Amino acid sequence: MPEIDENRFKSLQVVLKSLPKEELLYELAELFKIFGDSSRIRILSLLQLEKLCVNEISQPLNLSPSAVSHQLRILRQARLVRYQKIGKEVFYSLDDDHIEKIFNQGLEHIQEM
């Protein structure tokens, strides 16, 4: 294995110290796993536009209400969506503007390819 010169080694040490902690990187990887399912991505896409209930999500996506509920549960646990109960209905929306930014940045990246 070739040796790294001393200046380069010191530079790499500085870089390594500036990396996020391992647990944060793990959590980031878990977040991106949530985005790895097309059903969840389709749901997030709809929720960018408007607060919707399960039936309003399931019909245009051609998914069963139980499948949508399951995906929403995963999205809620990951704090990507939140819900608001109005009467007997539960309406879902994106949790905050970070989610929309992540979604849009991903789309922009894919469209550049």
SVG drawing of the C-alpha trace seen along z (x, -y; Angstrom):
<svg xmlns="http://www.w3.org/2000/svg" viewBox="-67 -25 72 27">
<polyline fill="none" stroke="black" stroke-width="0.4" points="0.0,0.0 1.5,-3.4 2.2,-5.8 0.4,-9.1 2.6,-12.1 2.4,-13.8 0.7,-17.0 -2.0,-15.0 -2.4,-12.8 -3.0,-15.9 -5.4,-17.3 -7.4,-14.0 -7.5,-14.1 -9.1,-17.5 -11.7,-16.2 -12.5,-13.2 -13.0,-15.3 -15.5,-17.5 -17.7,-14.5 -21.0,-14.2 -21.2,-11.6 -21.8,-8.1 -25.2,-7.9 -26.3,-11.0 -25.1,-9.4 -27.0,-6.2 -30.2,-8.3 -29.7,-10.0 -29.4,-6.6 -32.6,-5.5 -34.3,-8.7 -33.3,-8.1 -34.5,-4.5 -38.0,-5.9 -37.7,-7.8 -36.8,-4.5 -40.4,-3.3 -42.3,-4.5 -45.7,-4.4 -44.4,-6.6 -42.9,-9.0 -46.2,-9.2 -48.0,-10.0 -45.4,-12.7 -45.9,-14.1 -49.7,-14.5 -49.2,-15.9 -47.0,-18.7 -50.1,-20.0 -52.8,-19.7 -53.8,-18.2 -55.6,-14.9 -57.3,-12.1 -56.6,-8.4 -59.4,-8.0 -58.3,-11.1 -54.8,-9.7 -55.8,-6.1 -58.1,-6.9 -55.7,-8.8 -52.8,-6.6 -54.9,-3.4 -53.8,-2.0 -56.1,-0.4 -56.9,-2.6 -55.1,0.0 -52.0,-0.2 -52.0,-4.0 -52.6,-3.9 -49.6,-1.5 -47.4,-3.8 -48.6,-6.9 -47.8,-5.2 -44.2,-4.7 -44.0,-8.3 -45.4,-9.5 -42.9,-7.5 -40.1,-9.1 -41.6,-12.5 -42.2,-13.2 -45.9,-13.7 -48.2,-14.9 -51.9,-14.5 -54.8,-16.7 -58.1,-15.3 -61.1,-17.3 -64.3,-15.7 -64.1,-12.1 -61.6,-12.6 -57.8,-12.5 -56.0,-14.8 -52.3,-14.4 -49.7,-16.9 -46.0,-17.2 -44.4,-17.6 -42.4,-20.7 -40.8,-22.5 -37.6,-20.4 -39.5,-17.4 -40.6,-19.4 -37.1,-20.6 -35.6,-17.1 -38.3,-15.9 -37.8,-18.7 -34.0,-18.5 -34.2,-14.8 -36.5,-15.4 -34.2,-18.2 -31.2,-15.9 -32.9,-13.1 -34.1,-15.5 -30.5,-16.7 -29.3,-13.2"/>
</svg>
